[in-house]
């Protein structure tokens, strides 16, 4: 979010609502939409949006240790980039460790083509995907999303809300278009389409 002049949340109806939203976002386990915040705060959505603007001014990158962001279709707090290493040491979550190129490739396949099965990923990447997919499921970045048609169909996987939050995406529609990926775009698109065609066969 852009840096704006800091305005202290003190008193008044809107400021009181902003403090209520702050509390709701602190205790929430997932991003909350304006509608969800309005229902929880028992207030009007237009006022919720105004109060969120107050919070955005207070909790902004470079000024606060936590940042208000619009992600996964809602609003949530996250650690600022400067404080992320300290937070990672505290919680020791596996997802905070660096992702391998194989894991990033697998996430890209699931994000652009998902839900996908392990055989889909293996065909696209040219190597077995069982270990990589299992690791991403353990980290909470992939989750099961049904099975391929037919008896004994392979499990399909899709990216999770945690994936969107970590990569700063409001939704999967915010992913860069393949046309924006440079010289490799045609190759990437061709490989994705080939896997999609095999799935539809």
N, C-alpha and C positions, 0 to 999 in steps of 0.2 A: 504494500500500500504506500501511497505517496506520503511524504512528510508534510504535516500540516502544523500550524501553531498549536502548542499544547494548551488545552483548556481543562482546568482542574474540575473534576466532578464534585460539586459541593452540595447544594441544596436546591429544592424546587421539584415540581412533579416529574419533569423529564429526567433530571439527574437521579431522582429516586428510582425511576424505572431503569435507568442505565445500571444502577447498582444491583437491582434485581436480576437483570440479564447477566451481569457479571457473575453473580452467584450461580445462576442456572448453567452457564457455560463452564464454570469450574467443576461442577459436580457431574456434568453430562459425560457419558462414555463415547459419544459419537457427535458429529456436527448436528446442530439443530437449525431447522429452517425457520424463516420468519413466522410461518403459520404455527409451528410447534412452540416457538418462543411466546407468541401471542396467547396461545391457549394456556401455557404454563403460568404466564404472568397475568392472565386475565385482563388483557389490554388490547388496544386497537393495533392492527398491523402497521399502519402509517406511523404511529407513535413508536412502535418497535423499531422501525427502520431509522427514525430520527435518533433514538437512544443508541442504536448500534453505531451511528456516525460518531456520537460522543465517545463510545468505547474505542472506536478505531483511531481517534485522535490520541487517546491516552495510551493504548497498547499498540505501538507501532515499531517496526524494525529499526534498531539503532537508538531507540529511546528507552525501551522497556525490555526486561528479561523475558517477558512473554508477549506474544503477538496475536492480535485478533485477525483471523483470515477467513475468507469466503472459500470454502472447499467442499467437495462432495455434495453440492446442492444445499449447503447450510453454513453455519458459522461455528467456529471452534477456536480455542486457544491452542497455541503451540509454543515451544521454546524458541527463543530467537536463535538465529544462526550462530551468534557468538557464544551462546550458552549451551548449545546442543552437545558438545563433547562432555561437559560436566554432567549433564542429565543422563547421557548414555552410560557414563561410569557408575552413576547411582543406580539406575534400574537394570543395567546389564542385559538389555533385551537383545536377542540374537539379530533382530532386524536392523539394529543400529550399526552392525558391522558392515563393512563394504561388501557389495554384491559382485560376484565374479562375472566376467563377460558372458559365460554360459547362462547364468541366472538372468542377466539383463536381456539377453536375446530371447529367453523363454518368456519373460514378462512382456516383451514387445509383441511376441506372437499372440499371447493370450489377450493382450489389450486391444490389438488391431483385429484379430480374427475370432476371438473367444465367443462362446466357450469352446475349448479345444481339448482333445484327449492327449495322453502321452504319445501314442503313435503319431498323431498329427505333428506334435512338436519334433519328434524324432525324424519324421520325413522332411520337415522343413530345414532343420539344423544339420541333418546328415549323421547324427550320433544319437545314442540312447539318451532318453530324457528322464528315466525313472528317478535317479538320485536328485537331479536338479529340481524336478517338480516336487518331490517329497520335501526337499529343503525349503522351498518357497511356501508350501502349505504349512510347514512347521513355523515359519516366520510370520504367518498370517497374511502373506501377500497374494496367495492363490487360495481358492476354496472350491469345493466340489459344486458342480452345477448340472446334475443329471448324468445320463448315460447316452452313448451312441445308440441309435435304433437297432432293434434285433436282439435275439437271445445272447446273453453274455457280452453285451456292448460295453466298450471301454468307458471308464469314468471320464466325464468332461470337467474342465476347470475354467474358472474365470478369475479375473483380478478382483480384489476386495476394496472396500472403502479405505482400509489402512493404506493400500497401494496408492490410492488417489491422494490421501493426505500427505504421505511421505514425499510424493513427487509433485505436490502442490497443484493438483488438478481439481477444478471444480466438478468435473465429470469426465468420462472418457471422450466426450465430444471435444474436449479442450486439447486432446493430443494433437501434435503437429501433423499436418497432412503429408502424405507420402511425397507429394510434389515439392514439399519444402525441404526434403532431406538431401537434396543435392544430386550428385552424379550417380549414387547408388539407388536412387528411387525406383528406376525401371526394373533393376534386378530384384529389389525387395518386393515390389508389387507382383512381379512375375512368379516369384517363389510362393508368396501368399496365395495368389490365385490358383497356383497348381495344387496346393494343399486343399484349398476350398473345393476345387473340382473333384479331387479324389474322395473327399468327404461326401460329396453329393452323388457320387457314382452308385 
